[in-house]
Every structure is written in structure tokens, then in C-alpha cells.
């Protein structure tokens, strides 16, 4: 098996090398704990993790794991995951062939002095206002990880920001396939 080239991105000015694994698992209690435990025991670093029911079948869940390729070889990670009983299929998606998205939600305190600037920042990022009152605004952005990074950085100019991000989810681009294990 030939491993795909890892993502060579920049995060906080430090080069990061990632692989995207899409793992189909039986939707049973303890499966996620076993996956996380496997990574912890082996010293593999999970950069991002997202879990949701797979398609319309509640019998399975899809776990998207963005793993630090520096912490362990991809083949070793896949081999260890494949040994878990409830793992049905493992796909690694080449970052150059992946469509990645992440969700960012942020509540920002506002006043008359910063509201216009905040609205400009939200509009420039392509985010949507999902809740508003006299003293705060809650925004949502579903975008690439870089798009979420950019909005998060822009919101640093505002005080009292409560911000949450999901992990990445990814699918192969149309016409591309993931390596199935």
C-alpha cells in the first residue's frame, strides 16, 4: 500500500503534516472510547475528531480523524485501527483530493462602537448571524479549516468572544477515491 502525501499546511506558523481517515464503525457504546484509547496508548496525536451517524443507517457511525502524520506512520495507525472489533472500514483520503469542512460558532459582545466593524468582519468571512440581542451577536461559519482559522483570527480584535469549533469532516472530491483498508 502506498500512503498518500500528507497535508503540508501551516498552523500558528508551525508546519503540520496531517492524514485524513474516515472510519466506518458499528454504532455501539464504547467504540469511540476504544479508538481514542488506541491513539493514546500508541502515542498517536489526533488533531481533529468528528463523529456522526453514517448516512441513514443508524447501525453505523462515521468517524473522521485528522491525525498528525509525524506521530506515527499511516500504515501503523491503520493497522491498529483495523484490529478493533467494531471497525467496519477504513478509508484514508488524500488531502489534495479531499473536500474538508468545519463548523465555527462564536458569540461576540457588541456595542454601538464595534457593531459595524463586527458586521463587516462577519460579512467578509461569509459567516451568518444566527442569534442577536442588544449586547451580543452569535455567528456561524461552515467553511474550510483555513476559512474558520481566518475568522477566528479576525474575531481576536473583539473582546469577550466565546468560540467553539467542530472537528473536520471530509469526503473525496467527485471523481476521486479514497484508499480503502
C-alpha positions as semicolon CSV with decimal commas, in nm:
position;residue;x (nm);y (nm);z (nm)
1;X;0,000;0,000;0,000
2;X;0,129;0,346;-0,089
3;X;0,036;0,617;0,159
4;X;-0,099;0,944;0,018
5;X;0,110;1,255;0,055
6;X;0,022;1,424;0,384
7;X;-0,122;1,773;0,406
8;X;0,158;2,026;0,437
9;X;-0,020;2,319;0,594
10;X;0,078;2,593;0,828
11;X;-0,094;2,638;1,160
12;X;0,030;2,902;1,401
13;X;0,343;2,932;1,188
14;X;0,441;2,569;1,255
15;X;0,436;2,318;0,966
16;X;0,182;2,044;1,028
17;X;0,151;1,715;0,841
18;X;-0,192;1,552;0,851
19;X;-0,371;1,249;0,715
20;X;-0,749;1,225;0,698
21;X;-0,901;0,891;0,797
22;X;-1,269;0,814;0,751
23;X;-1,359;0,517;0,970
24;X;-1,693;0,338;0,946
25;X;-1,776;0,177;1,282
26;X;-2,063;-0,009;1,439
27;X;-2,273;0,237;1,637
28;X;-2,220;0,075;1,978
29;X;-2,135;0,203;2,322
30;X;-1,763;0,234;2,389
31;X;-1,640;0,229;2,027
32;X;-1,521;0,590;2,034
33;X;-1,352;0,532;2,370
34;X;-1,165;0,231;2,225
35;X;-1,049;0,437;1,925
36;X;-0,933;0,725;2,145
37;X;-0,766;0,479;2,383
38;X;-0,579;0,316;2,096
39;X;-0,441;0,652;1,987
40;X;-0,347;0,745;2,345
41;X;-0,174;0,411;2,418
42;X;0,032;0,430;2,100
43;X;0,118;0,799;2,142
44;X;-0,055;0,894;1,815
45;X;-0,167;1,256;1,808
46;X;-0,527;1,324;1,700
47;X;-0,553;1,672;1,551
48;X;-0,931;1,661;1,495
49;X;-1,209;1,409;1,553
50;X;-1,573;1,421;1,442
51;X;-1,839;1,151;1,476
52;X;-2,191;1,124;1,338
53;X;-2,433;0,854;1,223
54;X;-2,340;0,727;0,877
55;X;-2,589;0,804;0,603
56;X;-2,941;0,699;0,702
57;X;-2,834;0,377;0,871
58;X;-2,827;0,425;1,248
59;X;-2,641;0,093;1,278
60;X;-2,314;0,261;1,176
61;X;-2,130;0,582;1,253
62;X;-1,860;0,758;1,056
63;X;-1,558;0,883;1,250
64;X;-1,342;1,140;1,071
65;X;-0,997;1,151;1,227
66;X;-0,734;1,402;1,123
67;X;-0,414;1,253;1,252
68;X;-0,068;1,403;1,290
69;X;0,146;1,211;1,043
70;X;0,457;1,297;1,245
71;X;0,339;1,100;1,549
72;X;0,322;0,764;1,367
73;X;0,333;0,615;1,017
74;X;-0,007;0,595;0,848
75;X;0,030;0,221;0,793
76;X;0,077;0,166;1,167
77;X;-0,227;0,379;1,254
78;X;-0,447;0,199;1,000
79;X;-0,318;-0,141;1,112
80;X;-0,400;-0,069;1,477
81;X;-0,747;0,068;1,391
82;X;-0,820;-0,235;1,174
83;X;-0,766;-0,463;1,476
84;X;-1,057;-0,307;1,664
85;X;-1,362;-0,535;1,654
86;X;-1,624;-0,269;1,577
87;X;-1,432;-0,108;1,289
88;X;-1,603;-0,196;0,960
89;X;-1,396;0,000;0,704
90;X;-1,111;0,250;0,699
91;X;-1,052;0,499;0,419
92;X;-0,764;0,741;0,401
93;X;-0,838;1,048;0,194
94;X;-0,552;1,231;0,032
95;X;-0,576;1,594;0,146
96;X;-0,530;1,716;-0,212
97;X;-0,834;1,506;-0,312
98;X;-1,047;1,597;-0,007
99;X;-1,329;1,840;0,048
100;X;-1,292;1,942;0,412
101;X;-1,535;2,147;0,616
102;X;-1,562;2,259;0,974
103;X;-1,828;2,448;1,170
104;X;-1,747;2,753;1,383
105;X;-1,992;2,914;1,625
106;X;-1,900;3,232;1,810
107;X;-2,082;3,472;2,039
108;X;-1,931;3,820;2,045
109;X;-2,022;4,103;2,283
110;X;-2,111;4,416;2,088
111;X;-2,188;4,779;2,148
112;X;-2,254;5,079;1,924
113;X;-1,879;5,136;1,881
114;X;-1,791;4,794;1,740
115;X;-2,112;4,663;1,584
116;X;-2,042;4,796;1,232
117;X;-1,687;4,661;1,237
118;X;-1,814;4,323;1,359
119;X;-2,080;4,307;1,087
120;X;-1,813;4,384;0,825
121;X;-1,591;4,107;0,963
122;X;-1,880;3,859;0,957
123;X;-1,975;3,952;0,601
124;X;-1,615;3,932;0,476
125;X;-1,583;3,579;0,615
126;X;-1,913;3,465;0,463
127;X;-2,049;3,382;0,808
128;X;-2,415;3,404;0,904
129;X;-2,574;3,566;1,205
130;X;-2,779;3,302;1,386
131;X;-2,878;3,495;1,700
132;X;-2,866;3,857;1,808
133;X;-2,965;4,071;2,104
134;X;-2,883;4,423;2,221
135;X;-2,542;4,327;2,360
136;X;-2,417;4,031;2,156
137;X;-2,421;3,852;1,823
138;X;-2,383;3,479;1,757
139;X;-2,238;3,383;1,421
140;X;-2,193;3,057;1,234
141;X;-1,946;2,968;0,963
142;X;-1,933;2,637;0,779
143;X;-1,611;2,656;0,582
144;X;-1,273;2,508;0,513
145;X;-1,045;2,481;0,815
146;X;-0,849;2,781;0,679
147;X;-1,171;2,984;0,649
148;X;-1,251;2,907;1,013
149;X;-0,892;2,992;1,114
150;X;-0,920;3,326;0,934
151;X;-1,250;3,419;1,102
152;X;-1,119;3,310;1,442
153;X;-0,815;3,533;1,396
154;X;-1,032;3,828;1,282
155;X;-1,253;3,789;1,590
156;X;-0,949;3,833;1,816
157;X;-0,994;4,208;1,762
158;X;-1,320;4,193;1,960
159;X;-1,343;4,147;2,336
160;X;-1,540;3,877;2,512
161;X;-1,565;3,618;2,238
162;X;-1,693;3,269;2,318
163;X;-1,593;3,044;2,030
164;X;-1,642;2,674;1,953
165;X;-1,533;2,470;1,653
166;X;-1,622;2,121;1,544
167;X;-1,366;1,880;1,410
168;X;-1,318;1,844;1,039
169;X;-1,533;1,627;0,820
170;X;-1,413;1,524;0,477
171;X;-1,520;1,347;0,161
172;X;-1,319;1,269;-0,150
173;X;-1,373;1,516;-0,434
174;X;-1,603;1,396;-0,711
175;X;-1,415;1,163;-0,942
176;X;-1,155;1,086;-0,674
177;X;-1,146;0,784;-0,450
178;X;-1,016;0,719;-0,104
179;X;-0,782;0,431;-0,026
180;X;-0,998;0,166;0,140
181;X;-0,843;-0,059;0,403
